[in-house]
Amino acid sequence: MAENKQNDKFNFPPVGRNNPKKPRMNGYWAYILIFAIIVGWQFFFSMPVTPEKTSWQKVKTTMLEKQEVAKLVAISNTGEVDVYLKPDKIENHADLKARGFKNNQKGPHYTFSVGSFDNFEQNVAEAQKDVPEGQRVEIFYEPEYDWTNILSILLPLLLFGGIWYLFFRRMNKSMGGGGGGGIFNVGKSKAKLFDKESNVRTTFKDVAGLAEAKQEVEEIVSFLKSPDKYTKLGGKIPKGALLVGPPGTGKTLLAKAMAGEANVPFFSMSGSDFVEMFVGVGASRVRDLFQQAKSKAPCIVFIDEIDAIGRARGKNPNMGANDERENTLNQLLTEMDGFETNSGVIIIAATNRADILDSALLRAGRFDRQINVDLPELKDREEIFKVHLKPLKLAEDIDVSFLAKQTPGFSGADIANVANEAALIAARRNKDAVGRQDFLDAIDRIVGGLENRSKVIKPSEKRNIAYHEAGHATVSWMLEHAHPLLKVTIVPRGKALGAAWYLPQERQITTKDQLLDQMCSLLGGRAAEELVFGEISTGAQNDLERATKQAYAMVSIFGMSEKVGMLSYYDSTGRSDFSFTKPYSEKTAELIDEEAQAMIAAAYERAKRILAEHREEHRQVAELLIEKEVIFSDDLERILGKRPWSDEEEQQEAPDAPEAPEETESAANDSINTENRE
């Protein structure tokens, strides 16, 4: 709805100065390091060369007698003896070379079993009785420590512990556990706190339009600033307010303005932030949020998109799922009831699906006020345009009231998008300022999509499309209650091969005659195909879909059928979304079908009759459309004559046919809103 101002508190380093940053340790390097350690261990330690099995007789006759043995090590707890050869004697043993032993490689090189170490000592002594005293081989006794087996147990444990540490460290960051506690803080509230230090600069001056909604929230801010003004008369500060309205109308912006105006702590949180994969987390976060709010009172708690947790209980379409969402809602209801009178904590929530919220959430005492934030009217759109045009460099031909008239049904977010898109289009055309035509092209771009002139269309198809669109234009021009036509085009745009562009009149109520005229205008394209070519095509699919929905709405919702009567089967509460039964009998369903078909058939015959009476004018419009591809209301007035039903109060200013702009990728697009596209 309004311009979002940037905070000036961000300090960027000056250009041209050195700004060295310390290298940040990435978690993936830890994984690479662990993998390298495992590979290195496997390569260097996990595959040692095992000693060759032998016997005492071979050691005695071939090694001791030749004085090749460096030492004998008796393993006391296994009953085995390891033989270590002298480094220069390894090359004399081919069996060791075959097993991978290298020269000067440490042993043990051979191993053999003995029955008794006492007899073994005697045998060694007898085998060396002829060897001088200083050259005899000594026997060493050592217990065996199998480091390979020990490390094979410890290494997986260390590896698992490292991965566990890294995993929970990342869980810490992803769950906002920077304040300590890590994953154990998963039940803490994720609400953002805005206070005096946060420097929130959005105020009510930045919110254009929405006079009634601003008045409601301004009163809430006044409650917080001077509560004694109301409590001294016996009044109670409201506990909560629910902002309801279509997307993009400024509900969140109103909450930001409240934070900037109230000058009190402001907690902001989305409804989806309460629900987590862990059971019980949602309820825990609700408790923590309200506990923080009570400690900061007076304050405001804002919950955006509250329908994420506030859906009516027992009507969740996800059958078989756990009731975590309902537990969160139950805790929210309990906490909102738990506040004492005049505690100074006000709950503000926003949603565009108030019809699916639980009735217990909407009752007085929880959300005392429901503030409707509707789509802006003409005057409101002018104010919104003024806000979003401030940062743009505008040409002299910009008329804010004209732009507001060309955007009926646009939300504040749509208007912001129009302003930005117009600036981009002007920059693409190398202009020094954003002009009127740039805004018109921007609205065309947003409503109808991007032009697609490269799409290959056969001449016969182009002729069919032209007569189809000319049928819409001719029929709507001859109907009293049809919306004013702005232009007709056969240039492909988005998924549409052609379009008739209208400027919808802003009505508060719509009569039956107006609906029938609109339905007749929708069917003008199909009627033109049948009268001119004698056959029909798939080009009227969108027309038929809209006409069918409108006919069924007139019969089953608005009570505009004499046979069905003044009955409406529409449930505005949204409580029957998941009902498996229709609110009427099969006989009534057949009657509704018959009445809807009769309405559409009557409108279709009426459209064919209008085209038959103005066959020559219809042909001229179609041929002009084939020639120019885009025609405007001035062209239609020249061929069909001036509309006799022009109501000066309802007729809104239409743009003039512009000259072809330089270096544009689109044809002259000067009209705005479209209601009928195929």
C-alpha positions as CSV (number, residue, x, y, z in Angstrom):
1,M,0.0,0.0,0.0
2,A,2.8,2.4,0.6
3,E,6.5,2.9,0.2
4,N,8.8,0.8,2.3
5,K,11.6,3.1,3.5
6,Q,15.0,1.6,4.1
7,N,16.8,1.9,7.4
8,D,19.9,4.1,7.4
9,K,21.6,2.0,10.1
10,F,23.4,-0.2,7.7
11,N,27.1,0.8,7.6
12,F,28.8,-0.2,4.3
13,P,32.6,0.0,3.9
14,P,33.8,3.0,1.8
15,V,34.7,2.2,-1.8
16,G,38.4,1.8,-2.5
17,R,39.4,0.9,1.0
18,N,40.7,-2.4,2.1
19,N,38.2,-4.4,4.0
20,P,39.8,-7.6,4.9
21,K,37.5,-10.3,6.2
22,K,38.6,-13.3,8.1
23,P,38.0,-16.5,6.3
24,R,34.8,-18.2,7.5
25,M,35.1,-21.9,8.4
26,N,32.6,-23.8,6.3
27,G,31.0,-26.9,7.9
28,Y,31.7,-28.9,4.7
29,W,35.5,-28.7,5.4
30,A,34.9,-30.7,8.5
31,Y,33.3,-33.4,6.5
32,I,36.2,-33.4,4.0
33,L,38.7,-33.6,6.8
34,I,37.0,-36.5,8.5
35,F,36.8,-38.3,5.1
36,A,40.5,-37.7,4.5
37,I,41.4,-39.1,7.9
38,I,39.4,-42.3,7.3
39,V,41.1,-42.7,3.9
40,G,44.5,-42.1,5.3
41,W,44.0,-44.5,8.1
42,Q,42.8,-47.2,5.8
43,F,45.8,-46.6,3.5
44,F,48.6,-46.4,6.1
45,F,47.3,-48.4,9.1
46,S,44.4,-50.5,8.3
47,M,46.3,-52.8,5.9
48,P,49.6,-53.7,7.6
49,V,51.8,-56.5,6.3
50,T,51.1,-59.5,8.6
51,P,54.0,-61.7,9.6
52,E,54.6,-65.0,7.9
53,K,53.6,-68.1,9.8
54,T,56.4,-70.5,10.5
55,S,57.7,-73.2,13.0
56,W,60.4,-73.4,15.6
57,Q,62.4,-75.9,13.6
58,K,62.6,-73.5,10.7
59,V,63.6,-70.7,12.9
60,K,66.2,-72.8,14.6
61,T,67.8,-74.3,11.4
62,T,67.6,-71.4,8.9
63,M,67.7,-68.3,11.1
64,L,69.3,-68.8,14.4
65,E,72.2,-70.8,13.1
66,K,72.8,-68.2,10.3
67,Q,72.6,-65.4,12.9
68,E,69.8,-63.6,11.0
69,V,67.6,-63.0,14.0
70,A,67.7,-59.6,15.7
71,K,65.4,-60.5,18.6
72,L,62.6,-62.8,19.7
73,V,59.5,-61.4,21.3
74,A,57.3,-63.8,23.3
75,I,53.7,-62.6,23.6
76,S,52.8,-63.6,27.0
77,N,49.0,-63.6,26.7
78,T,48.8,-65.5,23.4
79,G,51.5,-68.1,23.5
80,E,53.1,-66.9,20.3
81,V,56.7,-65.7,19.5
82,D,57.4,-63.0,17.0
83,V,60.7,-63.2,15.1
84,Y,62.4,-59.9,14.1
85,L,65.1,-60.3,11.4
86,K,68.1,-58.1,10.9
87,P,67.4,-55.5,8.3
88,D,70.0,-56.7,5.9
89,K,68.8,-60.3,6.1
90,I,65.2,-59.8,4.8
91,E,66.3,-60.0,1.1
92,N,67.4,-63.6,1.8
93,H,63.8,-64.7,2.3
94,A,61.7,-64.9,-0.8
95,D,58.5,-65.7,1.1
96,L,58.8,-62.3,2.8
97,K,59.3,-60.5,-0.5
98,A,56.2,-62.2,-1.8
99,R,54.1,-60.9,1.1
100,G,55.2,-57.3,0.5
101,F,58.0,-56.9,3.0
102,K,60.6,-54.3,1.9
103,N,64.2,-54.0,2.9
104,N,64.8,-52.4,6.3
105,Q,61.1,-52.8,7.1
106,K,60.4,-53.3,10.8
107,G,58.9,-56.6,11.8
108,P,57.7,-58.9,13.1
109,H,58.6,-60.9,10.1
110,Y,57.7,-64.4,11.3
111,T,55.6,-65.8,14.0
112,F,55.1,-69.2,15.5
113,S,53.4,-70.9,18.5
114,V,55.0,-72.6,21.4
115,G,53.6,-74.9,24.0
116,S,55.5,-73.6,27.1
117,F,57.8,-70.6,27.4
118,D,60.0,-72.6,29.9
119,N,60.9,-75.3,27.4
120,F,61.2,-72.6,24.7
121,E,63.9,-70.8,26.6
122,Q,65.8,-74.1,27.0
123,N,65.5,-74.8,23.3
124,V,66.7,-71.3,22.3
125,A,69.7,-71.7,24.7
126,E,70.6,-75.1,23.2
127,A,70.3,-73.8,19.7
128,Q,72.8,-71.0,20.5
129,K,75.3,-72.9,22.6
130,D,78.0,-72.5,20.0
131,V,77.3,-68.8,19.5
132,P,79.6,-66.4,21.5
133,E,78.0,-64.9,24.6
134,G,77.7,-61.3,23.2
135,Q,76.1,-62.4,19.9
136,R,73.3,-64.5,21.3
137,V,69.6,-63.5,20.6
138,E,67.7,-62.4,23.6
139,I,64.0,-63.2,24.4
140,F,61.7,-60.3,25.3
141,Y,58.3,-60.8,26.9
142,E,55.5,-58.4,26.0
143,P,51.7,-58.5,26.3
144,E,49.8,-58.0,23.1
145,Y,47.9,-54.8,22.4
146,D,45.9,-55.0,19.2
147,W,45.8,-51.3,18.2
148,T,43.9,-52.2,15.0
149,N,41.0,-53.7,16.8
150,I,41.0,-50.8,19.4
151,L,41.0,-48.1,16.7
152,S,38.3,-50.0,14.7
153,I,36.1,-49.5,17.7
154,L,37.1,-46.0,18.6
155,L,37.2,-44.5,15.1
156,P,33.5,-45.0,14.3
157,L,32.6,-43.6,17.7
158,L,34.7,-40.5,17.1
159,L,33.3,-40.2,13.6
160,F,29.7,-40.4,14.9
161,G,30.4,-38.0,17.6
162,G,31.9,-35.4,15.1
163,I,28.9,-35.7,12.8
164,W,26.5,-35.4,15.8
165,Y,28.3,-32.2,16.9
166,L,28.2,-30.7,13.4
167,F,24.6,-31.7,12.9
168,F,23.3,-30.1,16.1
169,R,25.5,-27.0,15.5
170,R,23.7,-26.5,12.2
171,M,20.4,-27.2,13.9
172,N,21.4,-24.4,16.3
173,K,21.8,-21.9,13.5
174,S,18.7,-22.9,11.5
175,M,16.5,-22.8,14.6
176,G,17.8,-19.5,15.9
177,G,19.7,-21.0,18.8
178,G,22.4,-18.4,18.8
179,G,21.6,-17.5,22.4
180,G,22.7,-20.8,23.8
181,G,21.0,-24.0,24.3
182,G,20.9,-25.0,20.6
183,I,18.4,-27.5,19.6
184,F,17.1,-27.5,23.2
185,N,15.7,-24.1,22.5
186,V,13.5,-25.4,19.7
187,G,10.4,-24.7,21.8
188,K,11.4,-21.0,22.2
189,S,9.4,-18.4,20.4
190,K,10.9,-17.2,17.0
191,A,9.1,-13.8,17.2
192,K,11.2,-10.8,16.2
193,L,11.2,-8.0,18.7
194,F,11.0,-4.4,17.6
195,D,11.6,-1.7,20.2
196,K,13.1,1.7,20.5
197,E,16.5,0.4,19.5
198,S,15.1,-1.2,16.3
199,N,14.3,2.2,14.8
200,V,11.2,1.2,13.0
201,R,10.4,4.2,10.7
202,T,7.1,3.2,9.1
203,T,4.3,5.4,10.4
204,F,0.6,6.0,9.5
205,K,1.8,8.7,7.0
206,D,3.2,5.9,4.9
207,V,-0.1,4.1,4.7
208,A,-2.2,5.7,1.9
209,G,-5.9,5.2,1.9
210,L,-7.6,2.8,4.4
211,A,-9.1,5.7,6.3
212,E,-11.4,3.5,8.4
213,A,-8.9,0.8,9.1
214,K,-6.3,3.4,10.2
215,Q,-8.8,5.0,12.5
216,E,-9.3,1.6,14.2
217,V,-5.6,0.9,14.7
218,E,-4.8,4.5,15.6
219,E,-7.3,4.1,18.5
220,I,-5.4,0.9,19.6
221,V,-2.2,2.9,19.6
222,S,-3.9,5.6,21.6
223,F,-4.9,2.9,24.2
224,L,-1.3,1.9,24.6
225,K,0.1,5.5,24.8
226,S,-2.5,6.8,27.3
227,P,-4.5,4.0,28.9
228,D,-5.7,6.1,31.7
229,K,-7.8,8.2,29.3
230,Y,-10.0,5.2,28.7
231,T,-9.8,3.2,31.9
232,K,-10.9,6.1,34.1
233,L,-14.3,6.0,32.5
234,G,-14.5,2.3,33.1
235,G,-13.5,1.2,29.6
236,K,-11.3,-1.9,29.0
237,I,-8.4,-2.0,26.6
238,P,-9.3,-4.4,23.7
239,K,-7.4,-7.7,23.9
240,G,-7.0,-8.3,20.2
241,A,-7.8,-7.0,16.7
242,L,-8.0,-9.1,13.5
243,L,-7.1,-7.5,10.1
244,V,-9.1,-9.2,7.4
245,G,-8.8,-8.5,3.7
246,P,-7.5,-9.7,0.3
247,P,-3.8,-10.2,-0.4
248,G,-1.8,-7.0,-1.0
249,T,-4.2,-4.5,0.6
250,G,-1.8,-3.4,3.4
251,K,-2.5,-5.5,6.5
252,T,1.1,-6.1,7.3
253,L,1.9,-2.5,6.5
254,L,-0.7,-1.4,9.0
255,A,1.0,-3.5,11.7
256,K,4.4,-2.0,10.8
257,A,2.9,1.4,11.1
258,M,1.5,0.5,14.5
259,A,5.0,-0.5,15.6
260,G,6.4,2.8,14.5
261,E,3.7,4.9,16.0
262,A,3.1,3.2,19.4
263,N,6.6,3.5,20.6
264,V,6.2,0.3,22.6
265,P,7.8,-3.2,22.1
266,F,6.4,-5.0,19.1
267,F,6.6,-8.8,18.6
268,S,6.2,-9.9,15.0
269,M,5.7,-13.6,14.0
270,S,4.2,-15.6,11.2
271,G,1.6,-18.3,12.0
272,S,3.6,-20.9,10.2
273,D,6.5,-20.3,12.6
274,F,4.6,-22.0,15.4
275,V,4.4,-25.3,13.7
276,E,7.5,-27.5,13.6
277,M,8.3,-31.1,12.8
278,F,8.6,-31.9,16.6
279,V,5.5,-32.7,18.6
280,G,4.6,-30.0,21.2
281,V,6.8,-27.3,19.7
282,G,3.9,-25.1,18.6
283,A,2.3,-25.0,22.0
284,S,5.6,-24.4,23.6
285,R,6.4,-21.4,21.3
286,V,3.0,-19.9,22.0
287,R,3.6,-20.1,25.8
288,D,7.1,-18.6,25.4
289,L,5.8,-15.8,23.1
290,F,3.1,-14.7,25.6
291,Q,5.6,-15.0,28.5
292,Q,7.9,-12.6,26.7
293,A,5.0,-10.3,25.9
294,K,3.9,-10.1,29.5
295,S,7.4,-9.2,30.6
296,K,7.5,-6.3,28.0
297,A,4.0,-5.0,28.6
298,P,2.6,-2.7,27.4
299,C,3.4,-4.1,24.0
300,I,1.8,-5.4,20.7
301,V,2.0,-9.0,19.4
302,F,1.5,-9.3,15.7
303,I,0.8,-12.7,14.2
304,D,0.7,-12.7,10.4
305,E,-1.2,-15.3,8.4
306,I,-2.9,-16.6,11.5
307,D,-5.0,-19.1,9.4
308,A,-1.9,-21.3,9.4
309,I,-2.7,-22.4,13.0
310,G,-6.3,-20.9,13.4
311,R,-8.2,-23.2,11.0
312,A,-11.4,-24.5,12.4
313,R,-10.8,-27.6,14.6
314,G,-12.2,-30.9,13.3
315,K,-12.4,-29.7,9.7
316,N,-8.8,-30.2,8.8
317,P,-8.6,-31.7,5.3
318,N,-5.5,-33.6,6.1
319,M,-7.2,-36.6,7.5
320,G,-5.0,-38.9,9.5
321,A,-2.4,-36.3,10.3
322,N,-1.4,-35.5,13.9
323,D,-3.2,-32.8,15.8
324,E,-0.2,-30.7,16.4
325,R,-1.9,-27.7,14.7
326,E,-4.9,-28.1,16.9
327,N,-2.8,-28.3,20.0
328,T,-1.1,-25.0,19.0
329,L,-4.5,-23.4,18.5
330,N,-5.8,-24.7,21.9
331,Q,-2.7,-23.2,23.6
332,L,-3.2,-19.9,21.8
333,L,-6.9,-19.7,22.9
334,T,-5.8,-20.5,26.5
335,E,-3.1,-17.8,26.5
336,M,-5.4,-15.1,25.0
337,D,-7.9,-15.9,27.8
338,G,-5.2,-15.9,30.4
339,F,-4.5,-12.1,30.2
340,E,-5.7,-10.1,33.1
341,T,-7.8,-7.0,32.4
342,N,-5.8,-3.9,31.3
343,S,-2.6,-5.9,31.2
344,G,-1.4,-3.8,28.3
345,V,-0.7,-6.6,25.8
346,I,-2.7,-6.4,22.5
347,I,-2.8,-9.1,19.9
348,I,-3.0,-8.1,16.3
349,A,-3.5,-10.8,13.7
350,A,-3.8,-10.7,9.9
351,T,-5.4,-13.1,7.4
352,N,-7.2,-13.2,4.1
353,R,-9.1,-16.4,5.0
354,A,-11.3,-15.3,7.9
355,D,-14.0,-17.7,6.8
356,I,-11.9,-20.8,7.8
357,L,-10.9,-19.6,11.2
358,D,-12.1,-21.3,14.3
359,S,-15.2,-19.6,15.9
360,A,-13.6,-19.7,19.3
361,L,-10.8,-17.6,18.0
362,L,-13.1,-14.9,16.7
363,R,-15.3,-14.5,19.7
364,A,-15.3,-11.3,21.8
365,G,-12.7,-11.4,24.5
366,R,-10.1,-12.8,22.2
367,F,-10.3,-10.8,19.0
368,D,-12.6,-8.0,20.1
369,R,-12.4,-6.2,16.8
370,Q,-12.4,-7.3,13.1
371,I,-11.0,-4.6,10.9
372,N,-11.8,-5.0,7.2
373,V,-8.9,-3.9,4.9
374,D,-10.6,-3.9,1.5
375,L,-9.4,-3.1,-2.0
376,P,-8.8,0.6,-2.4
377,E,-11.5,2.8,-4.1
378,L,-10.7,5.5,-6.7
379,K,-9.7,8.1,-4.1
380,D,-7.6,5.7,-2.2
381,R,-5.8,4.6,-5.3
382,E,-4.9,8.2,-6.1
383,E,-3.2,8.5,-2.6
384,I,-1.4,5.2,-3.1
385,F,-0.1,6.2,-6.5
386,K,1.2,9.5,-4.9
387,V,3.2,7.4,-2.4
388,H,4.7,5.1,-5.0
389,L,5.4,7.8,-7.5
390,K,7.6,9.8,-5.1
391,P,10.9,8.0,-5.9
392,L,10.3,8.0,-9.7
393,K,11.4,10.7,-12.1
394,L,8.1,11.5,-13.9
395,A,7.4,13.2,-17.1
396,E,5.1,16.2,-17.3
397,D,2.2,14.3,-18.8
398,I,1.5,12.2,-15.7
399,D,-2.0,12.6,-14.2
400,V,-2.4,10.6,-11.0
401,S,-6.2,10.7,-11.2
402,F,-6.0,9.3,-14.7
403,L,-3.8,6.4,-13.5
404,A,-6.2,5.7,-10.6
405,K,-9.1,5.5,-13.0
406,Q,-7.3,3.0,-15.2
407,T,-6.6,0.5,-12.3
408,P,-10.0,-0.6,-10.8
409,G,-9.7,-3.6,-8.6
410,F,-5.9,-3.1,-8.1
411,S,-4.6,-3.6,-4.6
412,G,-1.8,-1.5,-3.1
413,A,0.7,-4.2,-3.9
414,D,-0.5,-4.2,-7.6
415,I,-0.1,-0.4,-7.8
416,A,3.4,-0.6,-6.4
417,N,4.2,-3.2,-9.1
418,V,2.7,-0.9,-11.8
419,A,5.0,2.0,-10.7
420,N,8.1,-0.3,-10.7
421,E,7.2,-1.9,-14.0
422,A,6.7,1.5,-15.6
423,A,10.1,2.6,-14.5
424,L,11.7,-0.5,-15.9
425,I,9.9,0.0,-19.2
426,A,11.0,3.6,-19.4
427,A,14.6,2.6,-18.7
428,R,14.4,-0.1,-21.4
429,R,13.4,2.6,-23.9
430,N,16.3,4.8,-22.8
431,K,14.0,7.6,-21.6
432,D,15.0,10.3,-19.2
433,A,11.6,10.2,-17.3
434,V,8.7,7.8,-16.9
435,G,5.8,8.9,-19.1
436,R,2.1,8.2,-19.4
437,Q,2.5,5.6,-22.1
438,D,5.0,3.7,-19.9
439,F,2.4,3.4,-17.1
440,L,-0.3,2.2,-19.6
441,D,2.1,-0.4,-21.0
442,A,3.0,-1.5,-17.5
443,I,-0.7,-2.0,-16.6
444,D,-1.2,-4.0,-19.8
445,R,1.8,-6.1,-19.0
446,I,0.6,-6.9,-15.5
447,V,-3.0,-7.6,-16.4
448,G,-2.6,-9.4,-19.8
449,G,1.0,-10.6,-19.7
450,L,3.9,-10.0,-22.0
451,E,3.3,-9.5,-25.8
452,N,4.4,-12.4,-27.9
453,R,4.7,-11.1,-31.4
454,S,7.0,-13.9,-32.4
455,K,4.3,-16.5,-32.1
456,V,3.5,-17.9,-35.6
457,I,-0.2,-17.6,-36.5
458,K,-1.6,-18.7,-39.8
459,P,-3.6,-16.1,-41.9
460,S,-6.7,-18.2,-41.5
461,E,-6.3,-18.3,-37.7
462,K,-5.6,-14.6,-37.6
463,R,-8.8,-13.9,-39.5
464,N,-10.8,-16.2,-37.1
465,I,-9.3,-14.4,-34.1
466,A,-10.1,-11.0,-35.6
467,Y,-13.7,-11.7,-36.2
468,H,-14.0,-13.3,-32.8
469,E,-12.6,-10.2,-31.0
470,A,-14.7,-8.0,-33.3
471,G,-17.7,-9.9,-32.1
472,H,-17.0,-9.1,-28.5
473,A,-16.4,-5.4,-29.4
474,T,-19.6,-5.1,-31.5
475,V,-21.9,-6.8,-29.0
476,S,-20.6,-5.0,-26.0
477,W,-20.8,-1.6,-27.8
478,M,-24.6,-2.2,-28.5
479,L,-25.4,-3.3,-24.9
480,E,-26.5,-0.7,-22.3
481,H,-24.9,-2.3,-19.3
482,A,-21.7,-3.6,-20.8
483,H,-18.4,-2.2,-19.4
484,P,-16.9,0.6,-21.5
485,L,-14.6,-0.9,-24.2
486,L,-11.1,0.6,-24.5
487,K,-9.4,-1.4,-27.1
488,V,-9.3,-4.6,-29.0
489,T,-6.2,-6.4,-30.0
490,I,-5.2,-9.6,-31.8
491,V,-1.6,-9.4,-30.7
492,P,-0.8,-12.6,-28.6
493,R,-0.2,-11.6,-25.0
494,G,0.5,-14.3,-22.4
495,K,-1.6,-17.3,-23.2
496,A,-4.3,-15.2,-25.0
497,L,-4.3,-15.0,-28.8
498,G,-6.5,-11.9,-28.7
499,A,-8.3,-9.7,-26.2
500,A,-11.0,-7.1,-25.8
501,W,-10.0,-4.7,-23.1
502,Y,-12.6,-3.1,-20.9
503,L,-12.6,-0.6,-18.1
504,P,-14.9,-2.1,-15.4
505,Q,-17.3,0.3,-13.7
506,E,-16.9,0.3,-10.0
507,R,-20.3,-0.8,-8.8
508,Q,-21.3,-1.6,-5.3
509,I,-24.2,-3.8,-6.5
510,T,-25.0,-5.4,-9.8
511,T,-28.5,-5.9,-11.2
512,K,-29.8,-8.8,-13.2
513,D,-29.9,-6.9,-16.4
514,Q,-26.2,-5.9,-16.0
515,L,-25.2,-9.5,-15.4
516,L,-27.2,-10.6,-18.5
517,D,-25.6,-7.9,-20.7
518,Q,-22.1,-9.0,-19.5
519,M,-23.0,-12.6,-20.3
520,C,-24.2,-11.7,-23.7
521,S,-20.9,-9.7,-24.3
522,L,-18.9,-12.8,-23.3
523,L,-20.6,-14.9,-25.9
524,G,-20.2,-12.4,-28.7
525,G,-17.0,-14.0,-29.9
526,R,-18.5,-17.5,-30.2
527,A,-21.6,-16.1,-31.9
528,A,-19.4,-14.2,-34.5
529,E,-17.6,-17.4,-35.4
530,E,-20.8,-19.3,-36.0
531,L,-22.4,-16.5,-38.1
532,V,-19.3,-15.7,-40.2
533,F,-17.6,-19.0,-40.7
534,G,-20.4,-21.5,-40.0
535,E,-18.3,-23.3,-37.5
536,I,-17.0,-22.9,-34.0
537,S,-13.5,-23.2,-32.5
538,T,-11.8,-23.6,-29.1
539,G,-11.0,-19.9,-28.9
540,A,-14.1,-19.3,-26.7
541,Q,-13.0,-21.6,-23.9
542,N,-12.4,-18.8,-21.4
543,D,-15.6,-17.1,-22.4
544,L,-17.7,-20.2,-21.9
545,E,-16.0,-20.9,-18.5
546,R,-16.8,-17.4,-17.2
547,A,-20.4,-17.4,-18.6
548,T,-21.1,-20.8,-17.0
549,K,-19.8,-19.7,-13.6
550,Q,-21.9,-16.5,-13.9
551,A,-25.0,-18.3,-14.9
552,Y,-24.8,-20.8,-12.0
553,A,-24.1,-18.0,-9.6
554,M,-27.2,-16.1,-10.7
555,V,-29.3,-19.2,-10.2
556,S,-27.9,-20.9,-7.1
557,I,-26.4,-17.9,-5.2
558,F,-28.1,-14.6,-6.2
559,G,-31.6,-16.1,-6.5
560,M,-32.2,-14.6,-9.9
561,S,-34.1,-17.6,-11.4
562,E,-37.9,-17.7,-11.3
563,K,-38.1,-21.5,-11.3
564,V,-35.5,-22.1,-8.5
565,G,-36.8,-19.1,-6.6
566,M,-35.2,-16.8,-4.1
567,L,-32.8,-19.3,-2.6
568,S,-29.1,-19.1,-2.1
569,Y,-27.0,-22.2,-1.6
570,Y,-23.8,-20.3,-0.9
571,D,-22.2,-20.7,2.5
572,S,-20.4,-17.5,3.3
573,T,-19.1,-18.9,6.6
574,G,-16.9,-21.5,4.9
575,R,-18.0,-24.2,7.3
576,S,-19.2,-26.5,4.5
577,D,-15.9,-26.7,2.6
578,F,-15.3,-30.3,3.5
579,S,-18.9,-31.5,3.4
580,F,-19.7,-34.5,1.3
581,T,-23.4,-33.6,0.8
582,K,-25.0,-30.9,-1.4
583,P,-27.4,-28.5,0.3
584,Y,-30.1,-29.3,-2.3
585,S,-31.8,-32.4,-3.7
586,E,-31.0,-34.1,-7.1
587,K,-34.3,-32.7,-8.5
588,T,-33.2,-29.2,-7.5
589,A,-29.7,-29.8,-9.1
590,E,-31.4,-30.7,-12.4
591,L,-33.5,-27.6,-12.2
592,I,-30.4,-25.4,-11.5
593,D,-28.7,-27.0,-14.6
594,E,-31.7,-26.3,-16.8
595,E,-32.0,-22.7,-15.7
596,A,-28.3,-22.0,-16.2
597,Q,-28.4,-23.6,-19.6
598,A,-31.5,-21.5,-20.5
599,M,-29.8,-18.3,-19.4
600,I,-26.7,-19.0,-21.5
601,A,-28.7,-20.1,-24.5
602,A,-30.9,-16.9,-24.3
603,A,-27.7,-14.7,-24.0
604,Y,-26.2,-16.5,-27.0
605,E,-29.2,-16.0,-29.2
606,R,-29.3,-12.4,-28.2
607,A,-25.6,-12.0,-29.2
608,K,-26.3,-13.6,-32.6
609,R,-29.2,-11.3,-33.2
610,I,-27.2,-8.2,-32.5
611,L,-24.4,-9.3,-34.8
612,A,-26.9,-10.2,-37.6
613,E,-28.4,-6.7,-37.3
614,H,-25.0,-5.1,-37.5
615,R,-23.3,-7.5,-39.9
616,E,-21.6,-4.9,-42.0
617,E,-20.3,-2.9,-39.0
618,H,-18.9,-6.1,-37.5
619,R,-17.1,-6.9,-40.8
620,Q,-15.5,-3.4,-40.9
621,V,-14.3,-3.7,-37.3
622,A,-12.8,-7.2,-38.0
623,E,-11.1,-6.0,-41.2
624,L,-9.7,-2.9,-39.5
625,L,-8.4,-5.2,-36.7
626,I,-6.7,-7.5,-39.3
627,E,-5.0,-4.4,-40.8
628,K,-3.9,-2.6,-37.6
629,E,-3.9,-5.5,-35.0
630,V,-4.8,-3.0,-32.3
631,I,-7.9,-0.6,-32.5
632,F,-9.3,1.7,-29.9
633,S,-12.6,3.1,-28.8
634,D,-12.3,6.0,-31.3
635,D,-12.2,3.5,-34.1
636,L,-15.2,1.7,-32.9
637,E,-17.1,5.0,-32.4
638,R,-16.3,5.9,-36.0
639,I,-17.7,2.6,-37.4
640,L,-20.5,1.8,-34.9
641,G,-21.5,5.3,-33.9
642,K,-21.6,6.9,-30.5
643,R,-23.0,4.7,-27.7
644,P,-26.4,6.1,-26.7
645,W,-26.0,5.0,-23.1
646,S,-23.0,7.1,-22.2
647,D,-23.6,8.1,-18.6
648,E,-21.3,11.0,-17.8
649,E,-21.2,10.0,-14.2
650,E,-20.2,6.4,-14.9
651,Q,-18.1,7.0,-18.1
652,Q,-14.5,7.2,-17.1
653,E,-11.8,8.9,-19.1
654,A,-10.3,6.6,-21.7
655,P,-6.8,7.1,-23.0
656,D,-6.2,8.5,-26.4
657,A,-4.6,6.4,-29.1
658,P,-0.9,7.2,-28.8
659,E,1.7,7.6,-31.4
660,A,4.0,4.6,-31.9
661,P,6.8,5.0,-29.4
662,E,10.4,4.7,-30.5
663,E,12.3,1.5,-29.8
664,T,9.5,-0.3,-28.1
665,E,8.9,-4.0,-28.3
666,S,5.2,-3.7,-28.1
667,A,2.6,-2.1,-30.3
668,A,0.7,1.0,-29.2
669,N,-0.8,-0.3,-25.9
670,D,-2.7,2.5,-24.4
671,S,-5.6,0.7,-22.6
672,I,-5.5,-0.7,-19.3
673,N,-7.8,-3.2,-17.7
674,T,-9.1,-6.3,-19.3
675,E,-12.1,-8.3,-18.3
676,N,-12.5,-10.5,-21.4
677,R,-9.6,-12.5,-22.6
678,E,-9.5,-15.7,-24.6
